[in-house]
Amino acid sequence: MAPNGPASMVEAVPVLLWLLVAALVVIGLAGVIVPALPGVPILFAGLWLAAWIDGYLSVGSWTLGILGVLTVFAVVVDFLASVFGAKRVGASPEAIWGALIGSVVGLMFGLLGLLLGPFIGAVGGELMARGGPARAAEVGVATWIGLVVGTLVKLAVSLAMLFIFVFAWFW
């Protein structure tokens, strides 16, 4: 028979914390691709929690500092990549907002929505701002490329963070 009472609850806490670590890491990695989730910060939270559970014995402050810097870098690059892609071709603020809204709405339509949502939103925003389908298509493509570049950088940084964490944990 399984023991009941405070002792069994104390034993269950580490298991629950490790399940939370796993959930944060998985949600963080999903958030790297899904624009509505702050993936890299969630991933960092999961890695920090794992280090905390271990009493910072395997992964210490230097490693966590590096992971924190990588987190900030990924967030900044993600923001700048999408804005730079749009600004590079002189996109209107409406196009930038359209790309953001298209990203969020695209979530409801799966992978195709994630790929096409920002483009459609940027095109729609640019058409509302200035008209001209050729110009709107150019802005849409540039905005989409910026979002893709930002996502690829976030993915690379996230994988590097996982590698650094695992390396520090085992070596």
Rosetta silent file (secondary structure, phi, psi, omega in degrees, C-alpha in Angstrom):
SEQUENCE: MAPNGPASMVEAVPVLLWLLVAALVVIGLAGVIVPALPGVPILFAGLWLAAWIDGYLSVGSWTLGILGVLTVFAVVVDFLASVFGAKRVGASPEAIWGALIGSVVGLMFGLLGLLLGPFIGAVGGELMARGGPARAAEVGVATWIGLVVGTLVKLAVSLAMLFIFVFAWFW
SCORE:     score description
SCORE:     0.000 S_00000001
   1 L     0.000  139.622 -179.066    0.000    0.000    0.000 S_00000001
   2 L   -74.217  139.540  179.323    1.267    3.485   -0.842 S_00000001
   3 L   -70.121  144.779  177.459    2.064    5.702    2.136 S_00000001
   4 L  -115.550  165.566  175.510   -0.234    8.642    2.723 S_00000001
   5 L   105.295 -169.910 -174.292    0.307   11.833    4.595 S_00000001
   6 H   -60.130  -36.246 -178.149    2.985   14.530    4.683 S_00000001
   7 H   -64.109  -41.854 -179.925    5.922   12.220    3.904 S_00000001
   8 H   -69.631  -30.797  177.972    4.421   11.047    0.610 S_00000001
   9 H   -68.845  -39.114  178.949    3.596   14.641   -0.337 S_00000001
  10 H   -63.742  -38.688  178.633    7.208   15.700    0.270 S_00000001
  11 H   -68.613  -29.376 -177.887    8.381   12.890   -1.997 S_00000001
  12 H   -77.410  -24.015 -176.465    5.912   13.963   -4.708 S_00000001
  13 H   -59.356  -49.623  179.305    7.145   17.580   -4.825 S_00000001
  14 H   -59.653  -38.513  178.803   10.402   16.877   -6.713 S_00000001
  15 H   -62.541  -44.179  179.184    8.507   14.760   -9.250 S_00000001
  16 H   -64.227  -38.801  178.217    6.006   17.569   -9.785 S_00000001
  17 H   -65.140  -41.369  178.341    8.815   20.096  -10.134 S_00000001
  18 H   -67.311  -33.370  174.607   10.572   17.947  -12.744 S_00000001
  19 H   -65.850  -37.869  176.079    7.269   17.605  -14.622 S_00000001
  20 H   -64.498  -40.560  176.243    7.015   21.402  -14.542 S_00000001
  21 H   -57.961  -49.784 -179.380   10.570   21.626  -15.931 S_00000001
  22 H   -59.731  -43.220  179.877    9.623   19.279  -18.779 S_00000001
  23 H   -63.468  -44.365 -179.911    6.447   21.256  -19.486 S_00000001
  24 H   -63.188  -40.776 -179.900    8.299   24.586  -19.513 S_00000001
  25 H   -66.028  -45.227 -179.558   10.979   23.254  -21.864 S_00000001
  26 H   -65.440  -45.528  178.551    8.416   21.759  -24.270 S_00000001
  27 H   -63.710  -39.866  178.263    6.205   24.876  -24.181 S_00000001
  28 H   -61.453  -44.355  178.851    9.299   27.047  -24.603 S_00000001
  29 H   -66.427  -37.870  175.872   10.427   25.121  -27.670 S_00000001
  30 H   -64.526  -39.587 -179.603    6.914   25.309  -29.124 S_00000001
  31 H   -66.819  -17.732  175.539    6.887   29.026  -28.390 S_00000001
  32 H   -64.181  -33.353 -177.647   10.004   29.480  -30.486 S_00000001
  33 H   -97.120  -35.990 -179.084    7.838   28.736  -33.522 S_00000001
  34 L   -82.886  118.362 -173.334    4.435   29.954  -32.279 S_00000001
  35 L   -65.810  -21.326 -175.297    4.490   33.756  -32.355 S_00000001
  36 L   -82.274  -11.586 -178.846    2.043   34.261  -29.474 S_00000001
  37 L  -106.757  137.166  174.721    4.231   32.517  -26.879 S_00000001
  38 L   -79.107   76.975 -170.169    7.458   33.944  -25.451 S_00000001
  39 H   -57.881  -50.670 -175.144    9.284   30.694  -26.182 S_00000001
  40 H   -66.073  -44.017  175.649   12.868   31.491  -25.290 S_00000001
  41 H   -62.183  -36.219  177.466   12.038   33.099  -21.916 S_00000001
  42 H   -66.424  -42.103  176.438    9.793   30.124  -21.055 S_00000001
  43 H   -59.067  -46.677  178.380   12.608   27.754  -22.043 S_00000001
  44 H   -58.876  -41.847  178.839   15.026   29.713  -19.833 S_00000001
  45 H   -60.299  -41.204  177.959   12.557   29.485  -16.928 S_00000001
  46 H   -64.785  -41.930  179.380   12.450   25.708  -17.315 S_00000001
  47 H   -68.062  -40.225  176.846   16.230   25.422  -17.410 S_00000001
  48 H   -62.539  -42.733  179.419   16.616   27.709  -14.410 S_00000001
  49 H   -61.202  -40.260  177.746   14.050   25.649  -12.474 S_00000001
  50 H   -61.412  -42.827  178.640   15.999   22.471  -13.251 S_00000001
  51 H   -64.663  -39.910  179.820   19.180   24.081  -11.926 S_00000001
  52 H   -64.161  -44.307  179.664   17.350   25.279   -8.821 S_00000001
  53 H   -57.291  -37.852 -178.694   15.910   21.816   -8.103 S_00000001
  54 L   -81.471    2.005 -178.556   19.467   20.462   -8.235 S_00000001
  55 L    70.229   23.844 -179.797   20.664   23.162   -5.834 S_00000001
  56 L    60.024   24.731 -179.956   22.783   24.679   -8.625 S_00000001
  57 L   -76.066  -42.987 -177.725   25.244   21.804   -8.228 S_00000001
  58 L   -88.983  -37.069 -178.932   25.343   20.747  -11.887 S_00000001
  59 L  -124.010  113.746 -174.974   24.451   24.047  -13.514 S_00000001
  60 L  -101.539 -166.616 -173.648   25.767   27.116  -11.733 S_00000001
  61 H   -66.089  -35.410  179.338   25.546   30.862  -11.991 S_00000001
  62 H   -63.679  -46.293  179.613   27.995   31.211  -14.897 S_00000001
  63 H   -64.089  -44.691  178.755   26.016   28.830  -17.078 S_00000001
  64 H   -64.311  -34.753  175.771   22.719   30.435  -16.085 S_00000001
  65 H   -63.197  -43.121  177.501   24.218   33.853  -16.825 S_00000001
  66 H   -62.793  -43.911  178.869   25.189   32.712  -20.314 S_00000001
  67 H   -63.732  -36.298  176.960   21.705   31.269  -20.829 S_00000001
  68 H   -65.290  -42.955  177.513   20.187   34.551  -19.633 S_00000001
  69 H   -62.842  -42.386  177.715   22.283   36.570  -22.080 S_00000001
  70 H   -63.159  -35.650  177.811   21.257   34.208  -24.892 S_00000001
  71 H   -63.305  -49.263  179.166   17.617   34.655  -23.883 S_00000001
  72 H   -60.809  -44.094  178.697   17.846   38.441  -24.075 S_00000001
  73 H   -57.306  -46.816 -178.033   19.725   38.172  -27.388 S_00000001
  74 H   -63.797  -40.646  179.907   17.033   35.927  -28.895 S_00000001
  75 H   -65.363  -44.128 -179.549   14.196   38.220  -27.804 S_00000001
  76 H   -65.503  -46.034 -179.914   15.930   41.315  -29.204 S_00000001
  77 H   -62.684  -40.557  179.297   16.843   39.618  -32.493 S_00000001
  78 H   -59.951  -46.501  179.550   13.320   38.288  -32.899 S_00000001
  79 H   -64.803  -47.782 -176.124   11.833   41.745  -32.479 S_00000001
  80 H   -68.491  -34.258 -178.144   14.411   43.472  -34.664 S_00000001
  81 H   -63.915  -45.164 -178.876   14.296   40.869  -37.460 S_00000001
  82 H   -70.024  -40.907  178.763   10.601   41.272  -38.106 S_00000001
  83 H   -67.792  -42.705 -179.052   10.703   45.069  -37.816 S_00000001
  84 H   -62.922  -40.458  178.314   13.880   45.300  -39.911 S_00000001
  85 H   -59.026  -43.284  179.796   12.364   43.149  -42.655 S_00000001
  86 H   -73.558  -45.041 -177.415    9.376   45.465  -42.888 S_00000001
  87 H   -66.326  -31.354 -177.631   11.291   48.718  -42.402 S_00000001
  88 H   -58.104  -33.085  179.056   13.903   47.754  -44.984 S_00000001
  89 L  -102.943   11.042  176.112   11.311   48.125  -47.726 S_00000001
  90 L    74.602   37.822 -179.839    9.599   51.094  -46.073 S_00000001
  91 L   -65.216  149.659  177.573    6.534   49.300  -44.748 S_00000001
  92 L   -78.630  160.738  174.174    3.817   51.348  -43.143 S_00000001
  93 H   -57.715  -33.954  178.453    2.930   50.939  -39.462 S_00000001
  94 H   -62.501  -37.162  178.741   -0.326   49.373  -40.652 S_00000001
  95 H   -67.562  -39.802  179.403    1.657   46.661  -42.460 S_00000001
  96 H   -66.116  -44.875  176.194    3.694   45.911  -39.350 S_00000001
  97 H   -63.618  -39.086  178.335    0.533   45.689  -37.230 S_00000001
  98 H   -60.914  -39.993  178.452   -1.086   43.610  -39.953 S_00000001
  99 H   -64.524  -41.028  178.795    1.807   41.144  -39.837 S_00000001
 100 H   -64.708  -47.443  179.262    1.484   40.857  -36.063 S_00000001
 101 H   -63.832  -41.036  177.380   -2.282   40.349  -36.235 S_00000001
 102 H   -61.580  -34.635  177.017   -1.845   37.892  -39.095 S_00000001
 103 H   -64.238  -44.320 -178.377    0.596   35.913  -36.973 S_00000001
 104 H   -69.160  -46.185  179.107   -1.891   35.632  -34.136 S_00000001
 105 H   -64.593  -36.982  179.595   -4.864   34.806  -36.375 S_00000001
 106 H   -59.515  -24.917  177.956   -2.704   32.343  -38.300 S_00000001
 107 H   -55.923  -33.208 -177.081   -2.332   30.291  -35.109 S_00000001
 108 H   -72.927  -11.298 -175.261   -5.902   29.101  -35.598 S_00000001
 109 H  -115.238   21.086  174.638   -5.050   27.603  -38.982 S_00000001
 110 H    70.604 -153.971 -175.685   -2.091   25.431  -38.068 S_00000001
 111 H   -60.995  -42.013  179.727    1.222   25.415  -39.893 S_00000001
 112 H   -61.797  -40.562  177.769   -0.202   26.969  -43.058 S_00000001
 113 H   -65.447  -37.968  178.064   -1.660   29.809  -40.985 S_00000001
 114 H   -64.661  -34.521 -178.928    1.667   30.342  -39.227 S_00000001
 115 H   -80.409  -41.006 -174.673    3.405   30.620  -42.588 S_00000001
 116 H   -93.076  -24.935 -176.067    0.825   32.700  -44.454 S_00000001
 117 H   -54.571  -51.499 -179.835   -0.714   34.760  -41.629 S_00000001
 118 H   -62.345  -38.406  178.860    2.081   37.334  -41.280 S_00000001
 119 H   -63.566  -50.509 -178.497    2.323   37.743  -45.061 S_00000001
 120 H   -62.079  -41.806  178.830   -1.437   38.211  -45.518 S_00000001
 121 H   -63.312  -42.918  179.425   -1.587   40.599  -42.563 S_00000001
 122 H   -65.636  -42.119  178.460    1.299   42.722  -43.854 S_00000001
 123 H   -62.396  -46.827  179.462   -0.185   42.848  -47.349 S_00000001
 124 H   -61.255  -43.213  178.991   -3.594   43.821  -45.965 S_00000001
 125 H   -63.634  -41.272 -179.900   -2.095   46.493  -43.731 S_00000001
 126 H   -69.125  -36.614  176.858   -0.049   47.968  -46.565 S_00000001
 127 H   -64.025  -39.866  178.442   -3.076   47.974  -48.880 S_00000001
 128 H   -67.173  -34.482 -176.174   -5.081   49.866  -46.261 S_00000001
 129 H   -78.315  -44.716 -170.363   -2.263   52.375  -45.756 S_00000001
 130 H  -132.702  -14.780 -174.583   -1.184   53.135  -49.290 S_00000001
 131 L    75.715 -177.034  178.371   -2.905   50.911  -51.816 S_00000001
 132 L    82.879  100.033 -176.677   -1.021   49.324  -54.669 S_00000001
 133 H   -63.467  -35.216 -179.331   -0.939   45.533  -54.812 S_00000001
 134 H   -66.068  -44.284  178.709    2.670   45.306  -56.063 S_00000001
 135 H   -64.062  -42.648 -179.987    3.945   47.467  -53.202 S_00000001
 136 H   -63.601  -39.339  178.711    1.832   45.549  -50.688 S_00000001
 137 H   -65.462  -40.129  178.424    3.203   42.223  -51.965 S_00000001
 138 H   -62.356  -44.655  178.131    6.783   43.510  -51.635 S_00000001
 139 H   -64.168  -41.547  179.361    6.127   44.611  -48.044 S_00000001
 140 H   -61.043  -44.717  179.825    4.421   41.297  -47.291 S_00000001
 141 H   -65.656  -45.028 -179.231    7.371   39.266  -48.550 S_00000001
 142 H   -63.309  -41.471  178.605    9.935   41.415  -46.702 S_00000001
 143 H   -64.740  -44.425  179.586    7.954   41.204  -43.456 S_00000001
 144 H   -61.844  -43.562  178.572    7.536   37.450  -43.827 S_00000001
 145 H   -61.700  -42.437  177.223   11.262   36.974  -44.490 S_00000001
 146 H   -60.133  -43.113  178.574   12.055   39.017  -41.367 S_00000001
 147 H   -64.803  -40.390  179.345    9.718   36.854  -39.273 S_00000001
 148 H   -65.723  -43.814  178.827   11.243   33.659  -40.665 S_00000001
 149 H   -61.782  -44.397  177.925   14.786   34.882  -39.992 S_00000001
 150 H   -60.006  -41.917  179.037   13.806   35.838  -36.444 S_00000001
 151 H   -65.344  -41.781  179.085   12.251   32.415  -35.883 S_00000001
 152 H   -64.779  -39.173  177.427   15.321   30.623  -37.223 S_00000001
 153 H   -65.319  -44.554  178.210   17.599   32.651  -34.954 S_00000001
 154 H   -60.311  -41.159  179.200   15.354   31.886  -31.948 S_00000001
 155 H   -63.421  -45.625  179.214   15.416   28.197  -32.843 S_00000001
 156 H   -62.338  -42.958  179.851   19.215   28.169  -33.152 S_00000001
 157 H   -66.004  -40.471  179.437   19.634   30.042  -29.855 S_00000001
 158 H   -63.040  -43.988  178.070   17.167   27.717  -28.109 S_00000001
 159 H   -65.686  -37.661  176.061   19.005   24.627  -29.301 S_00000001
 160 H   -63.870  -40.081  177.978   22.308   26.198  -28.231 S_00000001
 161 H   -61.613  -45.212  178.216   20.815   26.896  -24.797 S_00000001
 162 H   -61.852  -43.032  179.522   19.729   23.278  -24.449 S_00000001
 163 H   -61.722  -47.145 -179.990   23.160   22.069  -25.550 S_00000001
 164 H   -60.747  -43.897 -179.306   24.944   24.365  -23.085 S_00000001
 165 H   -63.122  -49.133 -179.380   22.633   23.286  -20.268 S_00000001
 166 H   -62.850  -41.402  178.222   23.037   19.562  -20.974 S_00000001
 167 H   -60.172  -47.298 -179.518   26.799   19.970  -21.350 S_00000001
 168 H   -64.649  -36.272 -177.023   27.023   21.814  -18.018 S_00000001
 169 H   -65.766  -41.672 -173.988   24.766   19.252  -16.322 S_00000001
 170 H   -96.710  -15.217 -177.794   26.838   16.238  -17.342 S_00000001
 171 L  -128.093    0.000    0.000   30.349   17.711  -17.505 S_00000001
